[in-house]
Amino acid sequence: MFTSMINFIFPPLCVHCGTEGAWLCNTAQQELKRENVITNPIDIKHVDCVLVRGSYDCAPLAQLVQKLKYHYWTGVSDTLEAVLQPLVAELHVPKDTVIVPVPLHARRQRERGFNQSLIISKALSRLTGLRVANILQRQRYTTPQAHLSAVERTTNIIGAFSQGAEKKWPKSVLLVDDVITTGSTISECAGVLRQNGVQKITAIAIAKG
Ligand SMILES: [Zn+2]
């Protein structure tokens, strides 16, 4: 009811072409259907398996990520679930697996107002029935990775993460980010999980940059 009222006042515009009516128009949905889920596009240290919905070269996926990252977007839930469905179909993890979003630093989260990785995690949770837990926190404020070279990204992120609010480490984790590029952020998070006894780490993102 609330969503339909919002949609009436602010009708959704396709993130791909701007057409009014849905966040992804039929053309954008068809383009997404042709994009395959990618398993292990790169090796990431400490990570057992990497699953991404598709390439950042797939325009609707890239536009979806940008919309998610830079705009506060209330209508995202249903669209994200539909986009992530094919990825979830390829997911094979134990039932007690916990979903862990890559955390933002508290300061950046305040500036932005939300953590896009948490929004993706919640969509994954609804699709899988697995719970989301804030096991990690970002203890150091870092330069955004997108502004840095591959080498700089690795050093920029070292020591950035530590244990979060939740104190019990699970055996299996889905580590969630919006985009995986060099994998240095995911690797740094996964290293902290490994040090604390997490045995199975699956990294998930919407797109491979
Ligand atoms: Zn469109």
Residues whose N, C-alpha, C, O or C-beta is under 5 A from the ligand:
A	BS01	ZN	C14 H16 C17 G18 T19 C25 A28
